[in-house]
């Protein structure tokens, strides 16, 4: 059996996190907020895993507290209006959970291959 490269394992992590989040959320979590303020708002049918804290923050890149299902439009709007997803994340995690996520997101983390493998195995057990 061929051993996975770091890039290959990170791609598998991206895929499994996307599957878990889509199953958990079921639809774009931020479209309802946009429709409240703009009844004419139409989101995209293309769904994406939207990261509250940037994917570049490896400490929370595959953390399920940080990733939510968003349509392509809402995920793009998050770049300019992060408060919409922030309000949703706050409502889901509560104030302490939100603050912990932000704190964790500010940590520098460079995963070693065994840690990535362990993270993947752990995510495979999630419903």
N, C-alpha and C positions, 0 to 999 in steps of 0.2 A: 504494500500500500504506500502511495506517495504522501510524504509529509507536507502539510500545508505551509505556505509562506505566511509571513505576517500580514501581507496585503490580502491574501486569500482568507485568512481567519477573520480579519477585520470586515471583509465583505460578508462573510457568513454571520457575523455578529449584527451587521447592519440589517441583513435580511430577517433574522429571527426577531430582532427588536421591532421591525416594521410589522411582521406578522402578529406579534403579541399585542402591539398597540392598536392595530386595526381591529383585532378581535375584541379587545377591551372597550374601545371607544365607539366603534360602529359607524361613525360619521364624523364630519368636520366639527370639532369642538368650538370653533370660533365663529362660524357662519351665523349662528343665532344672535350673537352680540352685534354683528354688523347689520343684520336685518332689523334689529331694534332701532338703530339710529338712521338706517337707510333702508326703508321698506322695499325699495327697488333693487337692492343689492342682490347680485347673482354670483355665487361662487362657482368655481370650476368643478367639473365632474372628475378630474384627475386628482386622486388622493395621494398625500405624501406624509411621511413621518416628520412632523415639525418639532424642532428643538427649541425649547424656551431659552436655554443658555446655549450659545453657539456650539456646533459640532466640534469646533476646534479645541474646546475645553474637554480634553480626553478623560478627565476625572469623572465627568457625568455624561459623556457621549452616548453610552449604552445603558444609562440609568433610566429605568422606566418612570421615575418621577419627573424626568426632564423631557420626555418625548410624548407627543400627543398627535392624534390624527388630525390633519388639516387638509383642506383642498388647496390646490396650487395657488389660487388667488389669495387666500388667507395667509398661507405660508409666506408669500411674497410681501403682503401688507405688514407682516410681523416685523420686517426689516425697518419699516418707517413708523409703525405704531405698536411697539412691543407691549404697551400697557394692556392691550386686549387679551393676549394670551397670558400675560402676568396676572390679570384679574381672575382668569379661569384657573390657573395653577394655584393661586392663593385660595380659591374656593374649594379646590380638591384637597390640597395638602394642609390647609390651615396656616395660621401665621407662623407657628414654630416650625412646621414642616417646610414651609416656603423659605424661611430664613436658613434652615439647615441645608436645603438644596443650593441656595445661593452661596453659602459658605463652602460647601463641597465643590461647587463649580469654580471657586477661586483658588483651589488647590492645584498645584502642578502634579500631574500624574503621567508617568511614562510606563505603560504596562509592559511587563516581560511576557514572553510567549507562554510560559506556564500559567500566568495570571489570566491571559486572554482565553486560553483553553478552559480554565476553571470557570471563568465568567460565562463562556458559551455553554458549558455543561449545566451550569446553574440555570441559565435562561431556558434551556430545553425542558426543565421541570416545571416551568410556569404554565398555568392554565391558559 
